[in-house]
């Protein structure tokens, strides 16, 4: 007999009893249903745009630039330190100079007064870009929220994002909502990042809310009701926020549930949301993408779509597992593709349905294919005579989707609405 083992569930789906909101007053208190973790920073923080560290900084004086460069990354002559700190001296950071002069090979002078160089020679740059040349390291007051069903133990994705940001913010108070909710309303946050980690019901695409009335089995409510009940009290805080839904893809595959999700996000005023369409999402596979997008938006001040599409370049492992849904004023779907494994975003079946051979596909010529692919089973018995009739080896054709835009590293972009 086969050896079996009972291990912890690593995905975020399942079946749950449908609950009516009218019955919830008799059920367990909200604190036993969900956990809310908050991390706050209530002050602006500036770091060097080269090494991404703090220290003695010179802030850029160019228009609309929020960058700074530290004295470890630029070599200012000791005898000129007092001079360059004069109020009449203007400083141009390395990024602004790079953007303005990269095509005319002008030396970097850094400091000017009345349009003339302050230093007798070019300013020596000792550092190098640790990230993009366009990135900033200006961290504005930011609120990081995690709405997590108490029975869900997956929170590595949130913890890693929190640890990523911790080094760049001097103040952070992680705790439960009841103890610091007053601090949320007392602080004007310029950025809010919220993470929702929950289960979804496989049949109805409802969001889990905890146990049913007698606490004997899990219960779930419709998506729009969940959004109103759990996130509604934070409407003022979530205006203009970024939100990540780390839960199984039933909610985006079900038309009614997805409409409820979009309506809830619009009511809350969320600017950008990410969701995933994997039927059984593994949260750990989302970590790299969410971390890179958060860093680019929160720390480097990139636009969300630009940050997302840049992060996709290193997300092929996630792409094999799930498509990514970006919900903003319109809905965009990103699907990973590979000509041998997932042509035009279509996963090839593991097994040939005709002969039963595993991993049996080889690419064959497709006349007039217009960018499509044809695969044929290479199993030795596929195409043998069966019932006295000769049959062809099994073939699969994958046409190129006409509405898809091909991005870098194989990702396809679909505008859904």
C-alpha positions in Angstrom: 0.0 0.0 0.0 1.1 3.6 -0.7 2.7 5.5 2.1 0.6 8.5 3.2 1.3 11.5 5.5 -0.8 14.3 7.0 0.8 17.7 6.4 -0.2 21.3 6.8 -2.2 22.8 4.0 -0.2 25.3 2.0 -2.9 26.8 -0.2 -5.8 29.1 0.5 -9.0 27.4 -0.8 -11.5 24.9 0.4 -15.2 24.4 1.2 -17.1 26.4 3.9 -20.7 26.7 5.0 -22.4 29.9 3.7 -23.2 32.3 6.5 -25.8 35.0 6.6 -24.7 38.2 8.2 -27.8 38.4 10.3 -26.6 35.2 12.1 -23.1 36.6 12.9 -24.1 38.4 16.1 -24.6 35.0 17.8 -21.3 33.7 16.5 -17.8 34.2 18.0 -16.5 37.7 18.4 -14.6 39.3 15.5 -11.3 39.0 17.4 -11.6 35.2 17.2 -12.3 35.3 13.5 -9.6 37.4 12.1 -6.2 39.0 13.0 -5.2 42.5 11.9 -1.5 43.4 12.0 -0.4 47.0 11.5 3.0 48.5 10.9 3.2 52.3 10.8 5.7 55.0 10.0 4.6 58.5 10.8 7.6 60.5 9.5 9.3 61.2 6.2 12.7 59.4 5.8 15.3 60.2 3.1 18.0 57.7 2.1 20.8 57.8 -0.4 19.6 57.1 -3.9 22.9 55.3 -4.7 23.7 53.0 -1.8 20.1 53.2 -0.3 21.5 53.9 3.1 21.2 56.9 5.4 23.9 59.1 6.7 25.1 62.7 5.9 22.9 63.5 2.9 22.8 66.2 0.2 19.3 66.7 -1.0 18.8 67.4 -4.7 17.6 70.9 -5.6 16.3 70.0 -9.0 12.5 70.5 -9.7 10.3 67.6 -8.4 13.2 65.5 -7.3 13.1 63.8 -3.9 16.5 62.2 -4.0 19.6 62.6 -1.9 23.2 61.4 -2.1 25.3 60.6 1.0 28.9 61.7 1.6 30.1 58.2 1.3 29.0 58.0 -2.3 30.4 61.3 -3.5 34.0 62.5 -2.7 33.7 66.1 -1.6 37.1 67.7 -0.9 37.4 68.4 2.8 38.3 72.1 2.3 35.1 72.5 0.3 32.6 71.0 2.7 31.6 74.3 4.2 31.3 76.0 0.8 29.0 73.4 -0.7 26.7 73.7 2.4 26.1 77.4 1.6 22.3 78.2 1.1 23.2 79.7 -2.3 24.7 76.5 -3.6 22.4 74.1 -5.5 23.0 70.4 -5.7 22.1 68.1 -8.6 21.9 64.4 -7.7 23.5 61.7 -9.8 20.1 60.5 -11.2 19.1 64.0 -12.4 22.5 64.5 -14.1 22.3 61.1 -15.6 18.9 61.8 -17.1 19.9 65.2 -18.5 23.4 64.5 -19.7 23.8 60.8 -20.4 23.8 61.4 -24.2 26.2 64.4 -24.3 28.9 63.0 -22.0 29.0 66.0 -19.7 31.1 65.6 -16.6 29.3 65.4 -13.3 29.9 68.6 -11.3 27.2 68.2 -8.6 27.3 71.6 -7.0 26.6 75.0 -8.7 26.2 78.6 -7.6 24.5 81.0 -9.9 24.8 78.4 -12.7 28.6 78.0 -12.3 30.5 75.0 -10.9 31.6 75.3 -7.3 34.3 72.7 -7.4 37.5 73.2 -9.4 37.1 69.8 -11.0 34.3 67.2 -11.6 32.7 65.6 -8.5 34.1 62.1 -7.9 31.3 59.5 -7.5 32.4 56.6 -5.3 29.1 54.8 -5.1 27.0 53.0 -7.7 23.4 52.5 -8.3 22.0 49.6 -6.2 18.7 49.9 -8.0 17.2 51.8 -11.0 18.8 55.1 -12.1 15.3 56.6 -11.8 14.6 55.3 -8.3 14.2 57.5 -5.2 14.7 56.6 -1.6 12.2 59.0 -0.1 10.0 57.0 2.2 6.9 58.9 3.1 4.6 58.0 6.1 3.3 54.6 5.2 0.7 52.2 6.8 1.1 48.5 6.2 -2.0 46.4 7.1 -2.6 42.7 7.1 -6.1 41.3 7.3 -5.8 37.6 8.0 -8.3 34.9 8.9 -7.2 33.6 12.3 -7.2 30.0 11.1 -4.8 30.9 8.2 -1.3 30.4 9.2 0.3 31.7 6.0 1.9 35.1 6.7 5.4 34.8 5.4 4.5 37.0 2.4 3.4 39.8 4.7 6.3 39.4 7.2 8.9 39.6 4.4 7.4 42.8 3.1 7.4 44.2 6.6 11.0 43.2 7.2 12.0 44.7 3.8 10.5 48.1 4.8 11.7 48.0 8.4 15.3 49.1 7.6 14.0 52.2 5.9 11.5 53.4 8.6 12.7 54.5 12.1 9.3 53.9 13.8 7.2 50.8 13.6 4.5 49.5 16.0 3.1 46.1 15.0 0.1 45.2 17.1 -3.6 44.3 17.0 -6.1 46.9 15.7 -7.8 47.6 19.0 -4.7 48.8 20.7 -3.4 51.3 18.0 -6.5 52.1 15.9 -6.4 55.7 17.3 -2.8 56.1 15.8 -4.1 55.3 12.4 -6.6 58.2 12.4 -4.2 60.5 14.1 -1.6 60.2 11.3 -1.8 61.4 7.7 -0.4 58.5 5.8 0.7 59.2 2.2 0.9 55.5 1.3 -1.1 52.5 2.6 -0.4 48.9 1.6 -3.0 46.3 2.7 -2.7 42.6 2.4 -5.7 40.3 2.6 -4.9 36.6 3.4 -8.0 34.4 3.5 -9.6 31.2 2.2 -12.1 31.2 -0.6 -14.9 28.7 -0.9 -14.3 26.4 -3.9 -18.0 26.3 -5.0 -19.4 29.8 -4.4 -16.1 31.8 -4.3 -17.2 33.3 -0.9 -14.6 34.7 1.5 -14.2 32.7 4.7 -15.2 34.6 7.9 -14.4 32.1 10.6 -16.7 29.5 12.1 -20.5 29.1 11.7 -23.0 30.0 14.4 -22.2 27.0 16.7 -18.4 27.1 15.9 -18.5 23.5 14.5 -17.4 24.2 10.9 -15.9 27.0 8.8 -18.3 29.6 7.4 -18.1 32.1 4.5 -20.0 35.1 3.3 -20.4 36.6 -0.2 -17.4 38.7 -1.3 -19.3 42.0 -1.3 -20.6 41.4 2.2 -17.1 40.5 3.4 -15.7 43.6 1.9 -18.3 45.8 3.6 -18.1 44.0 7.0 -14.3 43.6 7.4 -12.8 46.4 5.3 -15.7 48.9 5.5 -14.6 50.4 8.9 -11.2 51.2 7.3 -12.7 53.1 4.3 -11.1 56.4 5.2 -7.7 54.8 5.7 -7.8 52.7 2.5 -8.6 55.6 0.1 -5.8 55.6 -2.5 -4.2 52.4 -1.1 -2.6 49.4 -2.7 -4.1 46.0 -1.8 -2.9 42.4 -2.3 -5.3 39.5 -2.2 -3.4 36.4 -1.2 -6.2 33.8 -1.7 -7.2 31.2 -4.2 -8.4 32.2 -7.7 -12.1 31.2 -7.3 -12.9 34.8 -6.6 -11.5 36.0 -10.0 -12.8 33.0 -11.9 -16.4 33.5 -10.7 -18.0 36.4 -12.5 -20.4 37.3 -9.7 -17.7 37.2 -7.0 -15.3 39.2 -9.1 -17.9 41.8 -9.7 -18.4 42.0 -6.0 -14.7 42.4 -5.4 -14.4 45.2 -8.0 -17.4 47.0 -6.5 -16.0 46.7 -3.0 -12.6 48.1 -4.1 -14.2 51.0 -5.9 -16.3 51.8 -2.8 -13.2 51.7 -0.6 -11.3 53.9 -3.1 -8.4 51.4 -3.5 -6.1 52.6 -6.3 -4.5 49.3 -7.2 -5.1 45.7 -6.3 -3.5 42.4 -7.2 -5.2 39.0 -7.2 -4.2 35.6 -8.5 -6.2 33.0 -10.5 -4.6 29.8 -9.3 -7.3 27.4 -8.1 -5.2 26.6 -5.1 -2.8 29.4 -4.6 0.4 28.8 -2.7 1.1 32.1 -0.9 4.9 31.5 -0.7 5.1 31.7 -4.5 3.8 35.3 -4.4 6.5 36.6 -2.1 9.1 37.7 -4.6 6.6 39.6 -6.8 4.9 41.3 -3.9 8.2 42.2 -2.3 9.6 43.7 -5.6 6.4 45.7 -6.4 6.2 47.1 -2.8 9.8 48.1 -2.8 9.6 49.8 -6.2 6.4 51.7 -5.3 7.0 52.5 -1.6 10.7 53.1 -1.6 11.6 54.0 -5.2 8.4 55.9 -6.0 7.7 54.1 -9.3 4.2 54.1 -10.8 2.4 50.9 -9.8 1.9 49.4 -13.4 5.6 50.2 -14.2 6.7 48.5 -11.0 4.5 45.5 -11.6 5.6 44.9 -15.2 9.3 45.3 -14.2 8.9 42.7 -11.4 7.3 40.2 -13.8 10.6 39.8 -15.5 11.8 37.7 -12.6 8.5 36.0 -11.8 8.4 33.0 -14.2 8.1 30.6 -11.2 5.0 32.3 -10.1 3.8 32.5 -13.8 3.9 28.7 -14.0 1.6 28.6 -11.0 -0.8 31.5 -11.5 -1.8 34.4 -13.7 -1.9 37.8 -12.1 -4.9 40.1 -12.1 -4.3 43.9 -11.7 -7.4 45.7 -10.7 -7.4 49.5 -11.1 -9.7 51.7 -13.2 -9.6 48.8 -15.6 -8.7 45.1 -15.2 -5.4 43.7 -16.7 -4.5 40.1 -16.7 -0.8 39.0 -16.9 -0.1 35.4 -18.1 3.3 33.8 -18.4 4.1 32.0 -21.6 6.9 29.7 -22.9 7.0 28.1 -26.3 7.7 24.7 -24.9 5.9 24.5 -21.6 3.1 27.1 -21.7 2.6 28.3 -25.3 0.7 31.6 -25.4 -0.2 31.1 -21.8 -1.8 27.7 -22.3 -0.4 24.9 -20.1 0.2 21.7 -22.0 -1.3 18.6 -20.4 1.1 16.5 -18.5 -0.2 13.3 -20.1 -1.3 12.5 -23.7 -5.0 11.7 -23.6 -4.7 9.2 -26.4 -1.8 7.0 -25.4 -1.2 7.9 -21.7 2.5 8.8 -22.1 3.8 11.6 -19.8 5.5 14.7 -21.0 5.3 13.5 -24.5 4.9 16.7 -26.6 7.2 18.0 -29.3 6.7 21.0 -31.5 5.8 20.4 -35.2 5.3 22.7 -38.1 2.0 24.5 -38.3 1.3 25.7 -41.8 -0.4 29.1 -41.9 -0.2 29.2 -38.1 0.2 33.0 -37.9 2.3 32.7 -34.7 0.4 29.7 -33.3 2.0 26.4 -32.1 1.2 22.8 -32.9 2.4 20.0 -30.6 2.4 16.3 -31.4 2.7 13.3 -29.0 6.0 11.6 -29.5 4.9 8.4 -27.7 6.0 5.3 -29.6 2.5 3.8 -29.4 0.6 6.9 -30.2 -0.7 6.4 -33.8 -0.6 2.6 -33.9 -3.5 0.7 -35.4 -6.4 0.5 -33.0 -9.6 -1.4 -33.8 -8.1 -2.1 -37.2 -7.9 1.6 -38.0 -4.8 3.7 -38.3 -4.9 6.9 -36.2 -2.6 9.9 -36.2 -0.5 10.8 -33.2 -2.4 13.1 -30.9 -1.9 16.8 -31.7 -2.7 20.0 -29.8 -2.9 23.4 -31.6 -2.5 26.7 -29.6 -3.3 29.8 -31.7 -1.8 33.1 -30.8 -4.4 35.2 -28.9 -5.0 38.3 -31.0 -5.7 40.6 -28.1 -2.5 39.7 -26.2 0.5 42.1 -25.9 3.8 40.3 -25.5 6.0 41.8 -22.7 9.5 41.0 -21.7 10.5 37.4 -20.6 7.4 35.8 -22.0 4.6 37.5 -20.2 1.4 38.3 -22.0 -0.8 41.3 -21.1 -4.6 41.2 -21.6 -6.8 44.2 -21.1 -10.0 42.7 -19.8 -12.1 45.8 -19.0 
